[in-house]
Amino acid sequence: MALHPADREARDRLFAAAPCWSGVRRAKEAIGLESHVLLHSGPPAENGHVVPTLHSAAVACVFEGWAADFDEADELIASGDVRLEPAQDRNVATPLAAVVSASMQVIEVSDGAGSGKPAYAPLNGGGTGGAPAARYGRKSQEALDLLRFLNEEVAGIIAPAASEPIPWLPIIDAALTRGDDVHLRHLEAHKTLVEVLRKRLPSAFGASNIGTFVAEWPIFHLNFWMAAARCALSAAAGVKESALVTAMGGNGAQFGLQVSGLPGRWFIAPADVPRGDVREPYTMENCTGAYGDSALAEGFGLGAMALSYCPDMKALHSGYYDDSIFMLPEKLLIDAHPGFPASGARAGLSARAVVETGETPVVELGLVEKSGVYGGLGAGLYRPPLASFEAACAALNED
């Protein structure tokens, strides 16, 4: 199919972007985030927030000192005195149930080419499965302690490593050639991040408790890539008539996307539960719908849209979809990215291609227990509703 001229321009802007890790800053300073405002994943919650997001919000309220304890935090949120907004509308990407507040430290990724907006993501790490972590919607002292550790200890130690910006696309390109899909599997990209930190920070970092923590949690890298993807996609936003996807994510109940030609406008549909292995004794009935801004990985063109690079994830997802999903990059992604010379990976998700083929992209997402008590339940694959892409293309035609 012929590429629409507007999509060609948006593609060129996307491909020209050069996301670089450039700092770690408080959200208040980075984006002017106000007191009593929390940023959540995915589109606006049209029918109210799912429980894990509310639990994470309560932990953030205590972290900020807006509430003395979780009960007081719940009352504060219920009163409406705390406002929740989509993180991507502030050029922030946050995983699963995690929320971002003014005093939290965020990874800053800037466009070395100068066209994209700086993008941000909170620090990630600690807690797998049922372990307490706010990103899984756990409301506990342990989740609060982890949040404090990441923001009050880890952030300050790693920040000097970005005193000279670090280009991120070469890290991703190399990781793809070594078996990452750079969403659920980012072991190789994480190794490179650890090497960068050890090289740029004092020699004592490697053996320190923070150095050990960072090295033990490959998920630590994920949010760097989420911010990098958001930064690059922001460079492609604002091209009239373009259907290039520039934002994408789930809030646990709904999944939404934005396209270049209509910046800031969400196209939203109900979010089903991703299909995958759920840890015992739970089932898919215990899970929220699609959740998290990490869907930006696939919005860019990687993650589940790059499974051909990642035998580990192909094996993990086998049995849930047939091999036709491995043809989706050729059908839905606009072109090979020039910033990926080693891997040759494609990028640029076209909503027009989705509508014309009738095939939606495939997205890797974590599974979160919907009561906010039992944490992460696994990971799976998600196919966003075709209706969101159709609505975006229809709106472009009307605009």
N, C-alpha and C positions, 0 to 999 in steps of 0.2 A: 504494500500500500504506500502511496506517495505521502511524504512527510509534509504536513501543513507548514506554510512559511512561518507562522507564529511559533510553532513547536520547534522549528529549526533555530529560531532566534533564542528561545528559552534554553534549548539544548546547548547552544554555544555559550550562553552565560553560565550554565551549570558546569560545563567542561572547563571554562576559564577560571573558575573559583579554585583557590589554593588554601584549604583550611589548615590552620596552624594552631597548635596549642600555645596560647600566649599568656596564660596566667591563671591564678585562683583568687577569686574575689568574693566578698560578701554580696548577696543578691541585692541588698539595699543599695550598694554602691554601683553594682554592675548594671542593673536595669531600673533602679529607682523604685524597687519593690516596697510598697507601703506597709505600715504596721497593720495587723489584723487582715491581711490579704494572703491567701495561700494559693499556690499554683498546682494544679492537678494534671494528670495525663489525659490525652484524648480530647474530644470535642466538648462543648458545654454539656452539662448533665441536665437534659431537658426535663427529666422526670425524677430528679433527686439523685443524690450520690449513693453509690453502693456502700455497704458497711465497711469494707476494708479501707476505702478512701477516708471515711469519717473517723476510723480508728487512727489512721496515719495523721489526720488533721489534729486529733486530740493530743497525740504525742508531740506534734509541732507546737501546739499552744503551750504545753508545759515547757518545752525546750525554750521558747521565746520568753517565758515568764508572764504570759497573758493569763495563765491559770496556775493555781498552786498544785493541783492534782488532776487526774484524769476525769473524775466526776465533775469537777468545776469546769474542765475543758469541754466536756460533753454539753453542759448547760450553756456555755458561751457560744458554742457552735449552733445549738438549737435555737438560741435567741436571735440569730441572724447578725450578731455583731462581728462575726468572722465571715469574710467573703471569699468564695472559692472561684477561681478563674482558670481557663485552659492555659497550660504552660506554654504551648507553642505560639499562642497569640502574643507572648512576650519574648519570643525567640529562645525559649527554654525547652529542654526535653527532659522528661522525668520518667523513671521506670515504674511500671505496675502501679501499686497503690501509693508510692512515695509522693509526698507533697514538698514544695519549696516555700520557705518563709524568709523574711527579710534578713535575719542574722545568719542564715545558712551560707556556707561557702559553696561557690559554684565554679566548675571548670570553665574557663573562657577559651573559646576557639574563634580566632579571627581569620578573615580572608586575606591571605598574603597578596592577592591580586587586587584587593581594594574594592571589589564590587559587592560582595555579600556582607550582610550584617553580622557582627559578632553574635555567636550563639553560646548557650550555657547549659550545663547539666550539673546536678548535685553529685557529690562523691558517693561511690557505691562500694559494697564489700561487706563481708561477714554475713552469716546466717544463710543456711541452705535448708530446703525442705521445711520442716516444722520449726526450725530455729527462729527465735524472735528477731524480727527486723521490720521496721516500719514499712518498707517497700512491699512486704507481704500482708500489710494490714494488721500487724500485731500491735496491740495496745498494752504494753507492759513496761516495767522498769528496765528490763534488759534491752528492749527496743530503744528506749530513751537513752540508755547508756551508750549503745552503739552509735546513735545519732550524735551524741556529744563527743565521742571518741573521733569520729570521722571529721567533724567540723572544728573541734577545739584542739585536736592534736595532729591528726594526719594532714589536714589542709596546710597548716603553717610549715610543716616539714617539707612537703613536696613542692610548694609554690616556687621556691628559688630555681627549680629545675627549668622553669619556663621563662627565665629572664631573657633568654634569646628564643624567639618563637621556633617551634618544632613542626615542620611540615608533616601532615598526617597521612596523605594519600600514599606516599611511598611505603609507609608502614603497613597499610592495608593491602597494597599490591603484593608485597612480599609475603604477607600472611596468607593470602589466597593461594599462592603457589606452593605453600607448605601445608595445605589441608584445612585452613579455616574457612568458614562462611561469613565470619565477622558479625555474627549475631549470637546464636546459641553456642557456637564454638569460636573462641577467639584466643586459643592457647598461644599461638605463635605471635599474634599481635601483642598479647600481654607480656610475653617474654621480652619482646623488643622494648616495650614500655619500661619494664623493670631494668633492662640494660641501660636505657637512657637515664633513668633516675639514679642508678648507681654511678654512672659516669659523671653526672652533673652535680651530684650532691656530695657532701663530705664522706670520706671513706667509712665512717662509723655507721652510715645509714643502713648498709646491707645487713649488718648483724643486729641492728636495733629492733625493738619490738614493732615499730612501725614499718621498717623495712621488711621484717618477716611477715607481718600482716599483709602488706601489699603483694609480696611474692606468693603468698598462699591462696590468694583469691583472684583467679583469672577474670571474674566478673568485674573486677576493679577497672579493667580496660573498657568495658562496654559503654560506659557513659561518656568517655572521651570520644568514641566513635559516634555516639548519638549526637553530641554537640557538633562534631565535624560534619556529619550529614546534614544537620539542620542549617549550619552555616552555609554549606554549598548550595542547598536547595533555596535558601533565601536569596541567593544571587540570581536565581532564575525566576523569581516572583515578579509579577507586575507587567508581563508581556501581554498586551491586549490580544484576545482570542486564543491564547495558548492553553492547551489542556494538559500540559506537563504537571504532574502531581508535585506539590511543594510542601505539603503537610499531611500527616497521616497518623492515626493512633486511636486507641480505645480507652474508654473510661470505666470499663467493667460491665456496662449495660448497653452502650452504644459505640459504634465505630464511625469515624468521620475522616474526611479528607478535604484538602483545598487544592485548587489548581492555579497555575500561574496567572491566568487572565482575570481571575476574580480573587485577588489577595484578601485574606481575612474572612472570607465567607466559607463556612463549613457546610459540607453535604453529609448528612448524618442518616444512619439506618441502625436498626436494632443489631446488637452484637451477639452472635452465637458463641458457644464454648468452643475453643480450639480443640481439634481432635488429636489425642495423644495418650500416652501411658500415664495413668494417675496412680500415685503411690497408695498402697493399701493402708487402711481398709476403705478408702474413699473411692467415689466414682465421679463421672462427669457431672452428675446431678449436684455434687457438692461445690462445683466451680462457678466462679463469675463468668460473664462473657469476656470477649476479647479485651485485653487490658494492656495499657502502656504505650509510651511514646517511642519505644524501641522499634515499633513498626516503621520508623523513619529509615531503618536499615534497608528494608525492602522498598520503601518509597524512593530511596536513592538507586536501588537496584541490586543490593547484596542480600545477605541472610538467606532465606529460603529461595530467593531468586538467584542464588549462586550455589545451589546444592551440588552442582556438578564438580565443584572444587573440593567438596568436603565428604569423603566416604563415611566418616563417623556419623554425620547427621543424616545422610542418605539411609544408613542402616537403622538409625533411631526412628526415623519416620516411616520406614517400610511397613506396609500393611494398612496405612491410612489413606494413601493416595496412590494411583497408578503412575507409571513412568511418564505419562503425558505431561506431568508438571515440569519435567526437565526441559521441555520444549518452550516453556513460557518466556524465558529471557529473549529468545529470538523473536517471539511474537509481540511482546509487550514493552520491551526496553528499546529505546530509540537507537542506540549505537554503542560501539565499543568506546570506552572512556580513554582518552589519550593520556590520562594520568595513571593508567594501569598498563604500562607497556609490557611488563613481565607476564601478567596473568591474562591480559586481553579481555578483562571483564567488561560487560556491558553495563550501562546506567541510563537513567532517565525514564521513569515510568509514564507512559502515555495513557491518559484516560480515554482518548479517542481510540487507541488500539484495543483497549479493554472492551469498549462498546462495540467496535466493528467485529471483533472476534467472538464476543460473548463469553470470553474467558477472563476471570478475575485473577489477580496475582495471588501468590501463596505467601503467607507471612508466618514466621516463627514467633511464638509468644509463650511466656510463662503462664502456668495455671495457678490461680489463687483461690483458696477456700473462701466461700462467699460469706461465712459468718464472721470472718476476721479473727478466728480463734486458732486455727490449725495451720496457718501459713501457706507456704508454697506446696503445691501438690504435684508438680511435674512441669512438663512443657509439651507443646503440640504445634500443629499446623492449623492455620486459619485462612479461609477464603472470604474476603470482604464481600458484602452484598453488591451485586451488579447495579442495583438501584442507585447507589451513591455516585457511581461513575456516570450512569445515564443522566442523573439529575444535574451533575456538573456540566456535562456536554450540552444538555438542553439549555441551561442557564447561559452558557457562552453564546449559544445561537440567538438568545433573546437580547443579550446585552448590546 
